[in-house]
C-alpha cells in the first residue's frame, strides 16, 4: 500500500517534545464523523510508530466502543473519574492531575494505541464542573503527561463544558464537514466559536483544516459547496472522505479501517488525510 509506506517512512527530526501533536476533532453538529475521524487517524498514527492516546469526552461513548469493543462500566476507570476528582476538597497540584489522568488510560488491542474512555457519569458532572470553572484542568494534566507522541480529543456534538475543555487543551483543531447547506451555515457559527475560545482561553489554538466527510465526487452540490468555502478563504483540506458502508462495518467490529479493511479505498483516503495533516506540521 504505497500511501502507508510513505506515512511510515516520513519521519520528523525534531525532538520528542516539539513533535507532540494534540488535536481536537470538533463540530457542534452531530453525525459528521467526529469519532470515526478521530479513531481512524489515531490508529494510523499508532501504525506509524507514534505512541497515540485518544481521549473520549462524549457521554455517548462511541469512540470508547470503537477502540475497546465495549463501554467501560466502572466510572473510576474513565475520564469521568478524572473530572470528578478535580471537584474534590483538596487542591491538587499539576503532578497529581497528571498521575490521575494516567491512571485511567487503557491499552487497546493494537500496539501504540491507547484510550481514556468516556462514561455516562460525565453528564451529571457537567454543571458542577462549569460552576467551579474546571475548564483548564485537562490542559494542565496533558501538559505534564509524558510518553505520548500524538493525542486526539473526541468531543460531543454540542458546545458544552467538555467540548470547550477539549478546545482549551488542544493545539490543533480539525473540523469535520458534511456537504449540505445546513452544515455550511453551522460552520460559520462554529468558526466564530473557535475564534472566541482562541481569543479568550487558548491563544495557541489553530484551525488545522476542514475535512470534508461523506463527499460524493460525482454530485454537483458537494463540489459547489466545497468550492464556495475555498473561495471564501476557509482551510478546506485536499483529502476528502467518501461515504461507505465499510465505516459502519468497522464500527460494528470495533476495528479502525486500517485494521479492518487495510486495502479499501476509504482506508486509503484516511491515510491520505493523515499524510496531508502531518506534512503541514
KEMARMI-983104 format. One record per residue (C-alpha): residue number from 0; x, y, z. Coordinates in steps of 0.25 Angstrom, whole numbers, plus 2048, in hexadecimal, padded with zeros to 3 digits. Layout:
// KEMARMI-983104
    k   px   py   pz
  NUM    X    Y    Z
...
***
This chain:
// KEMARMI-983104
    k   px   py   pz
    0  800  800  800
    1  808  80C  7FB
    2  802  817  804
    3  804  80F  810
    4  813  80D  80D
    5  814  81C  80B
    6  80D  81F  818
    7  816  815  820
    8  823  81A  819
    9  821  828  81B
   10  828  82C  828
   11  82A  839  82E
   12  837  83C  834
   13  833  846  83F
   14  833  841  84E
   15  828  83A  855
   16  822  846  85C
   17  822  84E  84F
   18  81A  843  847
   19  80F  840  852
   20  802  842  84A
   21  7F6  846  852
   22  7EA  846  849
   23  7DB  848  84B
   24  7D0  843  842
   25  7C5  84D  843
   26  7B7  851  83D
   27  7AB  855  845
   28  7A3  84D  83A
   29  7A0  83E  83D
   30  7A2  833  833
   31  7AE  83A  82C
   32  7B8  82F  82F
   33  7C0  834  83A
   34  7C2  827  841
   35  7C5  820  834
   36  7CF  82A  830
   37  7D6  82B  83E
   38  7D7  81C  83F
   39  7DC  819  831
   40  7E6  824  831
   41  7EB  81F  83F
   42  7EC  811  83A
   43  7F5  815  82E
   44  7FD  81D  838
   45  800  811  840
   46  803  809  834
   47  80D  814  830
   48  814  810  83D
   49  80F  81C  845
   50  80A  819  853
   51  7FC  81F  852
   52  7F1  822  85C
   53  7E3  824  859
   54  7DA  82B  864
   55  7CB  829  863
   56  7C3  835  868
   57  7B6  831  863
   58  7AB  82B  86C
   59  7A7  822  861
   60  7B4  81B  862
   61  7B4  817  853
   62  7C3  819  852
   63  7C5  810  85E
   64  7BD  805  858
   65  7C4  807  84B
   66  7D2  805  851
   67  7CF  7FC  85C
   68  7C3  7F4  857
   69  7BB  7F7  863
   70  7B7  802  86C
   71  7BE  803  87A
   72  7B5  800  885
   73  7BD  806  891
   74  7BD  815  890
   75  7CA  815  899
   76  7D1  80F  88C
   77  7CD  81B  883
   78  7CF  829  881
   79  7C3  82C  88A
   80  7CC  828  895
   81  7D6  832  892
   82  7CC  83D  891
   83  7C5  838  89E
   84  7D2  839  8A6
   85  7D4  847  8A1
   86  7C8  84B  8A9
   87  7CE  845  8B6
   88  7D0  84E  8C2
   89  7DF  84D  8C1
   90  7E7  856  8B8
   91  7EE  84C  8AF
   92  7FB  850  8A8
   93  7FF  84E  89A
   94  807  842  89D
   95  7FB  83B  8A4
   96  7F2  83F  898
   97  7FC  839  88E
   98  7FC  82C  896
   99  7ED  82C  898
  100  7EB  82D  889
  101  7F6  822  886
  102  7EE  818  890
  103  7E2  818  886
  104  7EA  815  87A
  105  7E6  807  873
  106  7EE  800  869
  107  7E7  7FB  85D
  108  7EA  7EE  855
  109  7F3  7F5  84C
  110  801  7FA  84F
  111  804  808  852
  112  7F5  80C  853
  113  7EF  810  860
  114  7E2  816  864
  115  7DC  81D  870
  116  7CD  818  870
  117  7C1  821  872
  118  7B5  81D  87B
  119  7A7  821  87D
  120  7AA  827  88A
  121  7B0  833  882
  122  7A2  839  881
  123  79F  83B  88F
  124  7AD  841  892
  125  7AC  84B  887
  126  7A4  856  88F
  127  7AD  855  89B
  128  7BA  856  892
  129  7B5  862  88B
  130  7B1  869  898
  131  7BF  866  89E
  132  7C6  86B  892
  133  7CE  85E  890
  134  7D0  861  881
  135  7DF  861  882
  136  7E1  854  88A
  137  7E2  84B  87E
  138  7EC  854  877
  139  7F5  855  884
  140  7F5  846  885
  141  7F8  844  876
  142  804  84E  877
  143  80A  845  881
  144  806  837  87B
  145  813  830  875
  146  815  825  86C
  147  80B  828  860
  148  80E  82E  852
  149  800  831  84E
  150  7F4  834  856
  151  7E6  834  850
  152  7DA  83A  857
  153  7CC  836  852
  154  7C1  83F  856
  155  7B2  83F  858
  156  7A8  845  84D
  157  7A6  851  856
  158  7AD  85D  85B
  159  7AD  859  869
  160  7B8  858  874
  161  7BE  84C  86E
  162  7C0  852  860
  163  7C5  85F  866
  164  7CF  858  86F
  165  7D4  850  863
  166  7D6  85D  85B
  167  7DD  863  866
  168  7E6  857  868
  169  7E9  855  859
  170  7F3  85C  850
  171  7ED  858  842
  172  7DE  857  83F
  173  7D9  84E  834
  174  7CB  851  82F
  175  7C2  846  828
  176  7B9  84C  81E
  177  7AD  845  817
  178  7AA  84B  809
  179  79C  851  80B
  180  797  85F  80D
  181  793  85D  81B
  182  7A1  859  81E
  183  7A7  865  817
  184  79E  86E  81F
  185  7A2  867  82C
  186  7B1  868  828
  187  7B1  878  829
  188  7AC  877  837
  189  7B6  86C  83A
  190  7C1  875  835
  191  7BD  880  83E
  192  7BC  878  84A
  193  7CB  873  848
  194  7CF  881  845
  195  7C9  885  852
  196  7D0  87A  85A
  197  7DD  87D  854
  198  7DC  88C  858
  199  7D7  889  866
  200  7DC  87C  86A
  201  7E7  875  861
  202  7F0  87E  859
  203  7F7  872  853
  204  7EB  86C  84D
  205  7EB  86C  83E
  206  7E1  866  834
  207  7E9  85B  82D
  208  7DF  859  822
  209  7D1  856  81E
  210  7D0  847  81A
  211  7C4  844  810
  212  7BD  838  814
  213  7B2  830  80C
  214  7B8  836  800
  215  7B1  832  7F3
  216  7BB  836  7E8
  217  7B1  833  7DC
  218  7A6  83C  7E2
  219  7A5  84B  7DF
  220  7A1  851  7EC
  221  7AC  84B  7F5
  222  7B7  851  7EC
  223  7B0  85E  7EB
  224  7AF  85F  7FA
  225  7BE  85C  7FB
  226  7C2  866  7F0
  227  7BA  871  7F7
  228  7C1  86E  804
  229  7CE  86E  7FD
  230  7CB  87B  7F6
  231  7C7  881  804
  232  7D5  87E  809
  233  7D2  873  812
  234  7DD  868  815
  235  7D6  85C  80D
  236  7DF  850  80D
  237  7E2  84A  7FF
  238  7DF  83C  805
  239  7D1  838  806
  240  7C9  82C  80C
  241  7BF  825  803
  242  7B2  81F  808
  243  7B3  810  80A
  244  7AC  804  812
  245  7BA  800  815
  246  7BB  80A  820
  247  7AE  804  827
  248  7B4  7F6  826
  249  7C1  7FB  82C
  250  7B9  801  838
  251  7B1  7F4  83A
  252  7BE  7EC  83A
  253  7C5  7F7  843
  254  7D1  7F8  83A
  255  7D6  804  833
  256  7D7  803  824
  257  7E6  801  823
  258  7E4  7F4  82B
  259  7D6  7F0  826
  260  7D8  7F3  817
  261  7E6  7F8  814
  262  7E5  7F7  805
  263  7D7  7FE  804
  264  7D6  80B  7FD
  265  7D1  812  809
  266  7DD  80E  811
  267  7E6  814  806
  268  7DE  821  808
  269  7E1  821  817
  270  7F0  81E  814
  271  7F0  82A  80A
  272  7E9  833  815
  273  7F3  82F  81F
  274  7FF  831  816
  275  7F9  83F  812
  276  7F8  843  820
  277  805  83F  825
  278  80C  845  818
  279  807  852  81D
  280  80D  851  82B
***
